[in-house]
Amino acid sequence: MSHSAKSNRLTRSLAAIAVIALASMSVSAFSQQAAKPAEDLPPGAMQAKATTACLECHEARIILQQRLTNAAWTKEVDKMVKWGAVVDGNDRDALIDYLSTNFSPDKGPYEAPRTSIEKGSGK
């Protein structure tokens, strides 16, 4: 094999390694970003339990936009437990109270955070 052929082969190998390294870094950065919920649930005694039980399958936004009565939250929590949500029986009522207090029908409508420049702002 000539020196030129070896050099080309080495250059292609290094380029391939660089592409794989960049792709790996991009996937890692994306997965870290995707794993963090865009929004957090409101503070409270059951915030950590709600985060663990609910955000295992849902983004926080799914909960934040809900406006349910205590009875409706009770049905929702019981349904999610049947579907596999991990909620200790001792925490069930406190979790329902947390959800119905923070996401009741008397709360104002959910407003999603803006992530881009609004139309017509001239920017």
N, C-alpha and C positions, 0 to 999 in steps of 0.2 A: 504494500500500500504506500502510495506516495505521501510526501509531507503535506501537500495541499489537501489530499483526500482525508488524511488524519485530522488536519486542522478543521475542515468542514464538518467532519463527524463530531469532533469535540464541540464546535460551535453549536451544532444542532442539539447535542445532548444538554449543553448548558442552557440553551433557550428552552428546551422542554422542561428542565428542572425549574427554571424561573416561572414558567407558565403554571406548573403544578403548585408551586409555592404560593403564587398570587391567588390562584383559585382556592386553595386551602384557606388562606387568610380571609378571603371574601366570604366563604361559607361560614367560617367561624364567627366573623363579625356579624353576619346576617342572623345566625342562630342565636347569638347573645342578644341581639336587638329584638328578635321575634319572641324570645323567651320572657322578656320583661313586659308586663302589661303597660299599655300606653297610658293608663290612668290607674290610680290607686283607689281602693275602697276607702270611705271616710273613717277617721279614727273612732275608736270605741273598743269596749272590752272584748268584742267578738270579731274585730277586724282580722286578726291573724287566723282565726278559725274559718271565717268566711273566705279569706284568701286561699287557704289550704284546700277547703272543701269545694269551693266554686270555681276558682281560677285554674284548677287542674284541667278542666275541660273547656271553660269559657274565658273570653277576654273580659276584663272588668266592665267594659262598655255594655255588655249584655245585661249586667245587673244594674249598672248606673242608670240605664234608661227606663227601667221598670218603675211603675207606680201602682203597687198592689196593696190591697187591704191585708190585715193580719190573717184573715181566713184564707185569702188567695196565696199569701206567702207560705202558710202552713201546708196547703196542698202542693205548692211548688217544691218546697223542701222535702216533703214526704215522697213526691214523685222522683226527685233527683236521688234520694237515698235508695229507692227501689232500683234505679238505673245504675247505681254503683258509687254515688258520692259518699265519701267517708265522713260521717257525722256521728260522733259518739252520742248515745242516747241521753247522757247527762248534759250535753250541749245543745240539744235540739231546740228547746224552748227559748234559750238565750239567743241562739242564732236567728230564730224566727222573729224575736223581738228586735234584734239589731236590724234585720232587713226591713221589717215593717215600720220601724222608727225612721230609718234613713231614706226609704224608698216607698213612701206611702202616697196615696192619691192626693193628699193635701200639699205635697211638695210641688214646687214649680216644675215645668217641663224640663227634661234633660237637654242641656245644650252642650254639644260635642265641642271639644277644644279645636280651635283653628290650627291647621298645620301648613296652610299656604296663604299667600297674599290674596285678600278679598278682591273680587272683580270691581272695577271702577275706582280703585284707590289711586290709580295713576302710577303705580310702582311696577 
